[in-house]
Amino acid sequence: KCLEGTGVKFDDVDYWEINEAFAPQFIGCQRKLKDDHNLNLDLTKVNHYGSGIALGHPIGCTGARIIVTLLYEMKRKGYSYGGASLCVGTGPAMASLWTTKI
């Protein structure tokens, strides 16, 4: 849904920071993308420095950690588009699309 109306296709996204609190959760999301939307998540474009499992969950600012990591990697590698998935305590979630093209 995040990409709808942007003109950006899934494969156009150069890098993804995906919240991964638990390995099964990430695997489930990857399968859902494939099964429901026929999208293959290229794992070479995901969480270059680890995820919540490796980097931890700073209480109240996991989303900020994910976005800052995403933006620094986009700048460092010269990427045009980056996507982030964020969880919110107690179940909600959101996705965001970021660009360096202004």
C-alpha positions in Angstrom: 0.0 0.0 0.0 2.9 2.4 0.7 4.0 2.4 -2.9 0.5 2.9 -4.4 0.1 6.3 -6.0 3.9 7.1 -5.8 4.9 5.8 -9.3 7.6 3.8 -7.5 7.6 0.1 -8.1 8.7 -2.5 -5.5 11.9 -3.3 -7.5 12.8 0.4 -7.8 13.4 0.5 -4.0 17.2 0.3 -3.5 17.2 -0.6 0.1 14.9 -1.7 2.9 15.1 -1.4 6.6 12.6 -3.8 8.0 11.9 -4.1 11.7 12.8 -7.6 12.7 11.9 -8.1 16.3 11.8 -11.9 15.9 13.1 -14.1 13.0 9.7 -15.9 12.4 8.0 -12.5 12.0 10.4 -11.5 9.2 10.0 -14.9 7.5 6.3 -14.5 7.7 6.4 -11.1 6.1 8.7 -12.3 3.3 6.3 -15.2 2.6 3.2 -12.9 2.6 4.9 -10.6 0.0 5.6 -13.6 -2.2 2.2 -15.4 -1.8 -0.2 -12.4 -1.8 1.6 -10.0 -4.1 4.1 -12.1 -6.1 7.0 -9.9 -4.8 10.4 -11.3 -4.0 12.3 -9.5 -1.4 16.0 -9.4 -2.4 17.8 -10.0 0.9 20.9 -8.2 -0.4 18.8 -5.1 -0.2 17.6 -5.6 3.4 19.0 -4.6 6.8 22.7 -4.3 5.9 23.8 -3.8 9.5 21.5 -6.2 11.1 18.0 -5.7 12.5 16.2 -5.4 15.8 17.6 -8.8 16.7 21.2 -7.7 16.3 20.9 -4.0 17.0 18.2 -4.0 19.7 15.0 -2.1 20.3 15.6 1.2 22.1 12.3 1.6 23.9 10.2 4.4 22.4 12.5 5.0 19.5 13.0 1.9 17.5 11.3 3.7 14.5 13.8 6.5 14.8 16.7 4.0 14.8 15.3 2.3 11.7 14.8 5.6 9.8 18.2 7.0 10.7 19.9 3.7 9.7 18.0 3.8 6.4 18.8 7.4 5.6 22.5 7.0 6.4 22.8 3.9 4.2 20.9 5.6 1.3 23.4 8.6 1.5 26.4 6.3 1.9 25.5 4.2 -1.1 23.9 6.9 -3.3 20.5 5.1 -3.3 17.4 6.9 -4.7 14.7 5.1 -2.8 14.5 3.4 0.5 11.6 1.7 2.3 11.1 1.1 6.0 8.7 -1.0 8.0 8.0 0.1 11.6 6.1 -1.7 14.3 4.2 0.1 17.0 3.8 -1.5 20.5 0.7 -3.6 20.9 0.3 -4.6 17.2 -0.1 -1.7 14.7 2.5 -1.2 12.0 3.3 1.3 9.2 5.5 1.5 6.2 7.3 4.5 4.8 9.0 5.4 1.5 12.0 7.7 1.5 13.8 9.3 -1.4 16.9 11.4 -2.1 15.4 12.7 -5.3 14.1 16.2 -4.6 
